[in-house]
Amino acid sequence: MALLLHHAAAVTATDDDERQPLHVAAFSGNARTVAHLLPHVPHDGRNAPSGDGLTPLHYAALSGSAAVVRLLVEGGAELGALDEGLRSALSWAAGEGHEASVLALLQARSAAADAAGKSGPPAQGGKGGEGGMGGIDLLDQGGMAALHHAVKAGSLGCVRALLEHGASALQRSGGGELPEELARRGADLSAAVAAALCTVLGGAAEVEALARQKALLAELDGEAAAREGGAAARAARSGRKKKAKKKKGGRPEVGSQPGDGDGEGEEEGEEGEEE
């Protein structure tokens, strides 16, 4: 590979499936070859889709090579790139049960989110959303999130990793199934694996549901406190206005003399006597 690159081999040439050498190297899981190629591939080539929309990072996820995943991410691969079926590299790694690759992708997402938080709001990028990373609970065209794919693959390690990094155990598939329900009816899973998955997912769903309930109650309490505070403020303003009016009403007007208010009554009395 080094010799070919030395003699200016075309690193962006494509085969019949529109795959470039980087796609092929990533799919082989050969970290050494990928490391040789990357410096010679332009930035847009590092995220170039093949004929079916798979980027080199997708192929690395499929290969299960966490080392290649890390090399590509460090080289500028887009974590949220989606193929024609709206699947991300994370979705493919989870669906293949490649725990090491799933962890590498999740760690890269966390690092990117931390960096975006320090530098300000992330720019919205492409179909993936979330600053270009893609939502961890994003449903693909088949109605499945990464967690659903991990459950279907029977990978307890991938399921745990996804849950620990914020995947929702209450996310329903396009068909309306919770991950736990998918595990319970998993025809291709052994009874032991299905039971283990149900235990983990059921516990996570319970914790998440409780957290959502607490958040909702806190929100309602906050709204109630805001209403009470607004009512108290209005009452205080009304009290100040009434006090000001009362104070103003008790003062004699400028230019008036004591007893002026009784003069009119006295005149009316005199007129009555004349009649």
Solvent accessible surface area in square Angstrom, and as a share of the most:
residue,aa,sasa,rsa
1,M,88,0.39
2,A,59,0.46
3,L,125,0.62
4,L,105,0.52
5,L,20,0.10
6,H,147,0.65
7,H,129,0.58
8,A,90,0.70
9,A,41,0.32
10,A,73,0.56
11,V,20,0.12
12,T,64,0.37
13,A,54,0.42
14,T,78,0.45
15,D,60,0.31
16,D,151,0.78
17,D,80,0.41
18,E,99,0.44
19,R,70,0.26
20,Q,22,0.10
21,P,41,0.26
22,L,1,0.01
23,H,1,0.00
24,V,77,0.44
25,A,8,0.06
26,A,0,0.00
27,F,101,0.42
28,S,77,0.50
29,G,24,0.23
30,N,68,0.35
31,A,31,0.24
32,R,190,0.70
33,T,25,0.14
34,V,0,0.00
35,A,48,0.37
36,H,71,0.32
37,L,2,0.01
38,L,17,0.08
39,P,98,0.62
40,H,96,0.43
41,V,3,0.02
42,P,68,0.43
43,H,114,0.51
44,D,107,0.56
45,G,5,0.05
46,R,49,0.18
47,N,24,0.12
48,A,17,0.13
49,P,82,0.52
50,S,6,0.04
51,G,38,0.36
52,D,70,0.36
53,G,11,0.11
54,L,17,0.08
55,T,8,0.05
56,P,0,0.00
57,L,3,0.01
58,H,1,0.00
59,Y,15,0.06
60,A,0,0.00
61,A,0,0.00
62,L,35,0.18
63,S,36,0.23
64,G,23,0.22
65,S,21,0.14
66,A,13,0.10
67,A,45,0.35
68,V,0,0.00
69,V,0,0.00
70,R,117,0.43
71,L,48,0.24
72,L,1,0.01
73,V,37,0.21
74,E,140,0.63
75,G,14,0.14
76,G,28,0.27
77,A,10,0.08
78,E,93,0.41
79,L,23,0.11
80,G,4,0.03
81,A,18,0.14
82,L,20,0.10
83,D,9,0.05
84,E,117,0.52
85,G,25,0.24
86,L,59,0.30
87,R,34,0.12
88,S,18,0.12
89,A,2,0.02
90,L,10,0.05
91,S,8,0.05
92,W,59,0.21
93,A,0,0.00
94,A,0,0.00
95,G,24,0.23
96,E,85,0.38
97,G,27,0.26
98,H,51,0.23
99,E,80,0.36
100,A,57,0.45
101,S,0,0.00
102,V,0,0.00
103,L,57,0.28
104,A,5,0.04
105,L,3,0.01
106,L,2,0.01
107,Q,101,0.45
108,A,17,0.13
109,R,29,0.10
110,S,48,0.31
111,A,63,0.49
112,A,39,0.30
113,A,49,0.38
114,D,89,0.46
115,A,59,0.46
116,A,24,0.18
117,G,62,0.60
118,K,181,0.77
119,S,100,0.64
120,G,26,0.25
121,P,133,0.84
122,P,66,0.42
123,A,86,0.67
124,Q,143,0.63
125,G,27,0.26
126,G,78,0.75
127,K,142,0.60
128,G,9,0.08
129,G,25,0.24
130,E,92,0.41
131,G,27,0.26
132,G,20,0.19
133,M,29,0.13
134,G,3,0.03
135,G,23,0.22
136,I,24,0.12
137,D,37,0.19
138,L,70,0.35
139,L,57,0.28
140,D,13,0.07
141,Q,132,0.58
142,G,66,0.64
143,G,10,0.09
144,M,29,0.13
145,A,1,0.01
146,A,6,0.05
147,L,2,0.01
148,H,1,0.00
149,H,21,0.09
150,A,0,0.00
151,V,0,0.00
152,K,129,0.55
153,A,47,0.36
154,G,18,0.18
155,S,17,0.11
156,L,45,0.23
157,G,20,0.19
158,C,0,0.00
159,V,0,0.00
160,R,119,0.43
161,A,5,0.04
162,L,0,0.00
163,L,33,0.17
164,E,137,0.61
165,H,66,0.29
166,G,54,0.52
167,A,8,0.06
168,S,13,0.08
169,A,3,0.02
170,L,42,0.21
171,Q,48,0.21
172,R,117,0.43
173,S,16,0.10
174,G,59,0.57
175,G,76,0.73
176,G,34,0.32
177,E,41,0.19
178,L,30,0.15
179,P,0,0.00
180,E,37,0.17
181,E,61,0.27
182,L,14,0.07
183,A,0,0.00
184,R,146,0.53
185,R,148,0.54
186,G,21,0.21
187,A,101,0.79
188,D,137,0.71
189,L,29,0.15
190,S,62,0.40
191,A,88,0.68
192,A,77,0.59
193,V,53,0.31
194,A,16,0.13
195,A,60,0.47
196,A,37,0.29
197,L,0,0.00
198,C,25,0.15
199,T,102,0.59
200,V,31,0.18
201,L,0,0.00
202,G,21,0.20
203,G,35,0.34
204,A,26,0.20
205,A,14,0.11
206,E,128,0.57
207,V,104,0.60
208,E,38,0.17
209,A,47,0.37
210,L,93,0.46
211,A,56,0.43
212,R,129,0.47
213,Q,102,0.46
214,K,125,0.53
215,A,62,0.48
216,L,98,0.49
217,L,93,0.47
218,A,64,0.50
219,E,102,0.46
220,L,88,0.44
221,D,97,0.50
222,G,41,0.39
223,E,79,0.35
224,A,34,0.27
225,A,60,0.47
226,A,70,0.54
227,R,159,0.58
228,E,121,0.54
229,G,40,0.39
230,G,26,0.25
231,A,48,0.37
232,A,64,0.50
233,A,45,0.35
234,R,140,0.51
235,A,66,0.51
236,A,49,0.38
237,R,113,0.41
238,S,49,0.32
239,G,37,0.36
240,R,149,0.54
241,K,133,0.56
242,K,141,0.60
243,K,152,0.64
244,A,60,0.47
245,K,148,0.63
246,K,168,0.71
247,K,129,0.54
248,K,157,0.67
249,G,66,0.64
250,G,66,0.63
251,R,154,0.56
252,P,117,0.73
253,E,141,0.63
254,V,158,0.91
255,G,71,0.68
256,S,49,0.31
257,Q,119,0.53
258,P,131,0.82
259,G,50,0.48
260,D,79,0.41
261,G,73,0.70
262,D,93,0.48
263,G,27,0.26
264,E,122,0.55
265,G,46,0.44
266,E,113,0.51
267,E,106,0.48
268,E,106,0.47
269,G,40,0.39
270,E,107,0.48
271,E,107,0.48
272,G,48,0.46
273,E,148,0.66
274,E,149,0.67
275,E,183,0.82
